[in-house]
Each structure stands twice: as structure tokens, then as C-alpha cells.
């Protein structure tokens, strides 16, 4: 649980930094990849947490992790637009949701890897 909170804090800080503090890259849409990656990791962490703490079924875990990405990503986009020197972006929110969904879909493979790894 602590890891999820720490990662959510990292996402918040990364998404609310003033534009002048963000390194410039020559790769177009690198910010969309960052949003996707942030929420991919968050979704995996949440999915694993829910798997071990609640024993919910796979569909419920996917639904919750994706919904969490949508809500948290949406809140961040609103906050960026209203309170930080950033602009909210629908495509950032889409990247958040796709990252969350992808992480939730990937969690069974990661769970299998960790179970196999822990037997060594």
C-alpha cells in the first residue's frame, strides 16, 4: 500500500511540475508516453495490491485499476489547468487511461513472474 501511495505522489509531482522545470526532449509526444508509463506502473501496483488484499476477480481488478487511472488522471488534468502553470489535455487523460488498462491487463503475467521468481 505504501508503494502505491509513493508512486501516486511521484505521478502527482511529475504531472504538476512547471513547464520550465521539465527537461525538453526532441521526441514528439514524449509526455504522452510518460503519462502512459506512470499509470501503467500505478495500475500494476494497484492490481497486485487488490489481488493479495481483497481476492477480487480479474474483471473487477481490471475495472477498478482502469477507473482509478481515469479518475486520478482526470483530477490531475483539472488541477494542472486550474492551479498549476500547465494546461489540461484530453490526450494526456487518454494516455493515463490506456496506461491503466494496459497495466491491469499485464498484471497476471507479472504476478506469474513473481510467483515463479519467489520459488527460487
Secondary structure, DSSP 8 states (H G I E B T S, - for coil): -HHHHHHHHHHHHHHHS-GGGS---SSTTHHHHHHHHHHHHHHHHHHHHHHHHT---HHHHHHHHHHHHHHHHHHHHHHHHHHSSS---HHHHHHHHHHHHHHHHHHHHHHHHHHHHHT-
